[in-house]
Amino acid sequence: MDNEAVTAHRMVELPERTKEFLSKLDEDDIDNLEDAIKFYGTVRTMGHVFKWMAITILAVIVGIASLYENSLKIWGWFHR
């Protein structure tokens, strides 16, 4: 699609269903769609953040448990 074209000429290339949908939108609907797009991007970003945060927390817990277990082994070697 030619982004430099005048808006009326850009819509000619769209499918009929899309043209119908867009022609029925009023200002509030357009604002809501813009907000929904921003919200979706935010939710995706937060999903990635929480995924890596959960992986990091799990890795720290496993690392602490492993460190504790191996510390007890080393302590046992010195007190035989």
Helices and strands as residue ranges (DSSP letters): H 7-10, G 11-13, H 16-23, H 27-78
